[in-house]
Amino acid sequence: MKAPLEAPPEAPAAPRRRRWRFLAGLLVVVVLLVVGVRLTWSWLNPFGETTIDRSQPVLLQSIHNLSRFEAATGNFQVVVDLERDAAFLPDAVKGSRTLFVGAGGVDAYVDFGGLAKGALTVSPDRREVTVKLPRAQLEKPNLDNKRSYVYAQQRGLLDRVEDFLSSSPADQQELYVLAEKKIAEAAQASDLRNRADQNTKSMLQGMLTTLGFEKVTVTFADEP
């Protein structure tokens, strides 16, 4: 009579646990190596740049006494659409178009230093005074760099290559000059100078009334 067959013995669990521990340890080592390399790279930073300010001290060249009243300020914004085309090449090859948003202010002032002789007349009893003022003038536009920026730009292939090979980036000075010119024209066409005239007139009337004059008349030099 044959003896019954016995089941084969199960494989020990210890080798499996050792394999999993080895894999887990290997994974931890790989993670530590990656983190270490990243930290070392960040610390060394071989391609990083360091900014050093070697500017010279600011020199005061001159001081000018001002005799003007800043009477009004106008805030303007303009979109400059500047396009350059080549005569015999398509825009995709040679040409550019830039949309630039220019924002800034224009001050209007009255120059008291320009008062003509006899512009201030006081009555003998010192109850009445007449002032004849020059008209308000406009300052140059003052663009705000924080609010002025290139909105969109398209460039042809040759322009991109030229910018890439150039030692300096494309100059935006022309965009700023155009924006200033358009804002200056808009300020001239606006009501800014008239507003400055009226503000100056109101300021002088209030100030001279406070000084004790009962009647204050403010006119302008171009008025009859």
Secondary structure, 3 states (H helix, E strand, C coil): CCCCCCCCCCCCHHHHHHHHHHHHHHHHHHHHHHHHHHHHHHHHCCCCCCCCCCCCCCCCCCCCCCCEEEEEEEEEEEEEEEEEECCCCCCCCCEEEEEEEEEEEEEEEEEHHHCCCCCEEECCCCCEEEEEECCCEECCCEECCCCCEEEEEEECHHHHHHHHHCCCCCCCHHHHHHHHHHHHHHHHHCCHHHHHHHHHHHHHHHHHHHCCCCEEEEEECCCC
